[in-house]
């Protein structure tokens, strides 16, 4: 009896040593031995508790071993039970096979006849298997085969599309992006049913392996723009991507500028409108904010509803918006300059009223304004961090109470409170948060220049800002286009918003392949007139 058991023990010992040797120096591909491959995947995944490894036997043929590997929190278990395990464990035995399944032909038969899942991939690379498992796929391994089947079983919990919180509109769609990439792609595809819409998916992040989608209309977007954007994305080398803000800062031309050169949005309709102009969009898995490139300065005070309302209404709102943003940037500096350096430029009654109100204030005008501006920023940040129903209330009540108390205590003058309040309200008028916050930052240098040089300091500061903005580019497109360099067609949608029939041409500064989006108006086919087909 002992002589009969000896060869079996030697065989098991040899297999065990082979397994240990492979586990110590993991290969880059599957070995074809199910026991070794499952142990190898288990080791590479550090035996994580949320990784499920299930072994069973194929119900047909020579009792071939099958192994499933999937992440418990990322899959739809009903799909695994009905479309993978039930066919392999039960239906395979009931199938009328032309030949007996062996280790040589079982993999092909399972792939072609047993799996009822729409999307599968075949690979023998361990990195691809690990990436698929950690993205919600189920890896199917068969004993004797050095390839694995990655079946799409994604089924994690996700948020349904809801109304955007940051970019609210009075008139327009109420859908916003979610944190799930495939859902966001569906929101865009549903609005842009164009076969020329190209979607390129890549993984960025050595550890997070975040899926990034680059979208553009192939026959509209400039090939040079797409080449440059694709190259910048591929050059990113970082451990992980958590939000689209990482991508924005890693691909923009000037990272030290306070002005954003990439436009972010949570509205699918805004992304589609920019794609139709010849721009590109970037979607990042795990964040509801998409990126639009290239971006110019004018886009940061445009709102999607500008194009849903009639032209004169949209133009009026844009002018109000520009006025509010100008107040947000310059009003405190102008107040300091006129009151401290140029009181002769103010009406006598107003100058005397300001002097009387400030007679009890112990601080200089610059320090007084600086204190109030800082307190408003503190209140704004605190209201953002507080729970939703409480935050706005605290911001409003806190501002009223602090302003009234500061005036009553003689710390600030009433006019300073009014100026700071108008400035804060003006900063809320910008449709883009990143565009508004750049004005909030530049407000402080302008206040310092106004307190040092008066109105001349404000002019110097504004000239420096214009010089800096004029030097910026967004993926090769001048940031101040269509103002500088001047594009005549671009003026139709720069500050003014002309009626839609005049928008027959796409923005020329981004150099689209097809420059016309609609037939050029002729004859009576103009704003206020009748179309050509009427009256004929």
MONORNOR-V360362 format. One record per residue. N is the residue number from 1. SS is DSSP state (~ for helix, > for strand, _ for the rest). PSI is psi in whole degrees, -180 to 180 (NA if undefined). Layout:
N/SS/PSI, N/SS/PSI
This chain:
1/_/-39, 2/~/-37, 3/~/-31, 4/~/-33, 5/~/-22, 6/~/-48, 7/~/-35, 8/~/-43, 9/~/-39, 10/~/-39, 11/~/-44, 12/~/-39, 13/~/-41, 14/~/-43, 15/~/-39, 16/~/-42, 17/~/-39, 18/~/-42, 19/~/-44, 20/~/-38, 21/~/-41, 22/~/-39, 23/~/-31, 24/~/-35, 25/_/79, 26/_/133, 27/_/178, 28/_/-9, 29/>/164, 30/_/152, 31/_/-23, 32/_/-12, 33/_/113, 34/~/-43, 35/~/-45, 36/~/-42, 37/~/-42, 38/~/-40, 39/~/-37, 40/~/-46, 41/~/-39, 42/~/-40, 43/~/-44, 44/~/-27, 45/_/9, 46/_/33, 47/_/43, 48/_/144, 49/_/-24, 50/_/1, 51/>/122, 52/>/128, 53/>/114, 54/>/128, 55/>/139, 56/>/-178, 57/>/135, 58/_/130, 59/_/-12, 60/_/156, 61/_/-143, 62/_/25, 63/_/51, 64/_/134, 65/>/141, 66/>/142, 67/>/135, 68/>/138, 69/>/124, 70/>/159, 71/>/123, 72/_/-37, 73/_/-6, 74/_/0, 75/>/163, 76/_/106, 77/~/-28, 78/~/-38, 79/~/-41, 80/~/-43, 81/~/-46, 82/~/-35, 83/~/-10, 84/~/-60, 85/~/-42, 86/~/-45, 87/~/-40, 88/~/-34, 89/~/-20, 90/~/-53, 91/~/-29, 92/~/-33, 93/~/-29, 94/~/-12, 95/_/145, 96/_/100, 97/_/138, 98/_/-21, 99/_/159, 100/_/133, 101/_/131, 102/_/179, 103/_/-20, 104/_/-34, 105/_/-2, 106/~/-39, 107/~/-46, 108/~/-39, 109/~/-42, 110/~/-43, 111/~/-41, 112/~/-23, 113/~/-26, 114/~/-39, 115/_/132, 116/_/33, 117/_/139, 118/_/-34, 119/_/117, 120/>/157, 121/>/148, 122/>/130, 123/>/156, 124/_/6, 125/>/130, 126/~/-39, 127/~/-41, 128/~/-38, 129/~/-46, 130/~/-44, 131/~/-40, 132/~/-43, 133/~/-42, 134/_/-1, 135/_/10, 136/_/3, 137/>/161, 138/>/124, 139/>/128, 140/>/117, 141/>/138, 142/>/140, 143/_/131, 144/_/-7, 145/_/134, 146/_/15, 147/_/157, 148/>/153, 149/>/124, 150/>/108, 151/>/136, 152/>/105, 153/_/28, 154/>/138, 155/_/34, 156/_/162, 157/_/144, 158/_/157, 159/_/136, 160/_/151, 161/_/134, 162/_/178, 163/_/133, 164/_/140, 165/_/-35, 166/_/-42, 167/_/63, 168/_/144, 169/_/156, 170/_/-43, 171/_/125, 172/_/175, 173/_/153, 174/_/11, 175/_/140, 176/_/164, 177/_/158, 178/_/-173, 179/_/0, 180/_/123, 181/~/-45, 182/~/-33, 183/~/-42, 184/~/-39, 185/~/-38, 186/~/-37, 187/~/-33, 188/~/-44, 189/~/-34, 190/~/-28, 191/~/-24, 192/_/87, 193/_/60, 194/_/123, 195/_/-17, 196/_/-4, 197/>/113, 198/>/135, 199/>/117, 200/>/127, 201/>/131, 202/>/161, 203/>/130, 204/>/136, 205/_/114, 206/_/-30, 207/_/-42, 208/_/-29, 209/_/53, 210/>/134, 211/>/129, 212/>/134, 213/>/128, 214/>/120, 215/>/140, 216/>/157, 217/>/118, 218/_/-38, 219/_/9, 220/_/-49, 221/_/145, 222/_/129, 223/~/-35, 224/~/-39, 225/~/-47, 226/~/-39, 227/~/-44, 228/~/-42, 229/~/-42, 230/~/-40, 231/~/-40, 232/~/-37, 233/~/-41, 234/~/-25, 235/_/-6, 236/_/125, 237/_/105, 238/_/157, 239/_/-43, 240/_/154, 241/_/118, 242/_/-33, 243/_/163, 244/~/-18, 245/~/-31, 246/~/-50, 247/~/-43, 248/~/-45, 249/~/-24, 250/~/-17, 251/~/-9, 252/_/158, 253/_/-43, 254/_/109, 255/_/-17, 256/_/-6, 257/_/140, 258/_/-13, 259/_/129, 260/_/137, 261/_/0, 262/_/132, 263/>/129, 264/>/146, 265/>/154, 266/_/17, 267/_/121, 268/~/-37, 269/~/-34, 270/~/-39, 271/~/-46, 272/~/-43, 273/~/-39, 274/~/-34, 275/~/-38, 276/_/-15, 277/_/-10, 278/_/9, 279/_/176, 280/>/156, 281/>/150, 282/>/124, 283/>/137, 284/>/129, 285/_/132, 286/_/2, 287/_/144, 288/_/10, 289/_/125, 290/>/158, 291/>/142, 292/>/129, 293/>/146, 294/_/161, 295/_/142, 296/_/166, 297/~/-36, 298/~/-28, 299/~/-21, 300/~/-8, 301/~/13, 302/_/144, 303/_/149, 304/~/-34, 305/~/-7, 306/~/-29, 307/~/-6, 308/_/-20, 309/_/168, 310/_/159, 311/~/-43, 312/~/-32, 313/~/-45, 314/~/-40, 315/~/-44, 316/~/-45, 317/~/-40, 318/~/-42, 319/~/-41, 320/~/-42, 321/~/-45, 322/~/-41, 323/~/-43, 324/~/-40, 325/~/-33, 326/~/-43, 327/~/-43, 328/~/-34, 329/~/-42, 330/~/-17, 331/~/-47, 332/~/-39, 333/~/-42, 334/~/-41, 335/~/-44, 336/~/-44, 337/~/-48, 338/~/-41, 339/~/-39, 340/~/-35, 341/_/-33, 342/_/54, 343/~/-21, 344/~/-16, 345/~/-9, 346/_/152, 347/_/145, 348/~/-42, 349/~/-43, 350/~/-40, 351/~/-41, 352/~/-38, 353/~/-40, 354/~/-44, 355/~/-40, 356/~/-39, 357/~/-29, 358/_/3, 359/_/-27, 360/_/-5, 361/_/126, 362/_/-10, 363/_/160, 364/_/162, 365/~/-39, 366/~/-47, 367/~/-38, 368/~/-47, 369/~/-38, 370/~/-42, 371/~/-46, 372/~/-41, 373/~/-41, 374/~/-41, 375/~/-38, 376/~/-41, 377/~/-37, 378/~/-44, 379/~/-40, 380/~/-44, 381/~/-38, 382/~/-38, 383/~/-28, 384/~/-38, 385/~/-20, 386/_/160, 387/_/152, 388/~/-56, 389/~/-24, 390/~/-34, 391/~/-57, 392/~/-36, 393/~/-45, 394/~/-40, 395/~/-45, 396/~/-52, 397/~/-42, 398/~/-41, 399/~/-43, 400/~/-46, 401/~/-47, 402/~/-42, 403/~/-46, 404/~/-41, 405/~/-39, 406/~/-39, 407/~/-43, 408/~/-34, 409/_/-5, 410/_/18, 411/_/-38, 412/_/163, 413/_/157, 414/~/-38, 415/~/-34, 416/~/-41, 417/~/-41, 418/~/-45, 419/~/-45, 420/~/-38, 421/~/-44, 422/~/-39, 423/~/-44, 424/~/-42, 425/~/-39, 426/~/-34, 427/~/-22, 428/_/-13, 429/_/-14, 430/_/133, 431/_/-21, 432/_/124, 433/~/-44, 434/~/-32, 435/~/-37, 436/~/-37, 437/~/-26, 438/~/-37, 439/~/-37, 440/~/-34, 441/~/-45, 442/~/-13, 443/~/-37, 444/~/-45, 445/~/-38, 446/~/-38, 447/~/-41, 448/~/-43, 449/~/-38, 450/~/-39, 451/~/-19, 452/~/-45, 453/~/2, 454/_/-147, 455/~/-29, 456/~/-36, 457/~/-39, 458/~/-44, 459/~/-43, 460/~/-44, 461/~/-44, 462/~/-37, 463/~/-42, 464/~/-38, 465/~/-44, 466/~/-42, 467/~/-43, 468/~/-44, 469/~/-38, 470/~/-22, 471/~/-9, 472/_/152, 473/>/152, 474/>/100, 475/_/43, 476/_/-7, 477/>/127, 478/>/136, 479/_/-28, 480/_/4, 481/_/142, 482/_/17, 483/_/-47, 484/_/110, 485/_/152, 486/_/127, 487/_/117, 488/_/-45, 489/~/-32, 490/~/-20, 491/~/-16, 492/~/-18, 493/~/36, 494/_/-81, 495/_/-51, 496/_/158, 497/_/100, 498/_/164, 499/_/158, 500/~/-38, 501/~/-22, 502/~/-11, 503/_/48, 504/_/-16, 505/>/141, 506/_/162, 507/_/124, 508/~/-19, 509/~/-22, 510/~/4, 511/_/61, 512/_/155, 513/_/-41, 514/_/112, 515/_/-15, 516/>/129, 517/_/-15, 518/_/163, 519/_/142, 520/_/132, 521/_/139, 522/_/151, 523/_/-125, 524/_/-2, 525/_/64, 526/_/175, 527/_/130, 528/_/-9, 529/_/-177, 530/_/147, 531/_/160, 532/_/-31, 533/_/-12, 534/_/139, 535/_/8, 536/_/NA
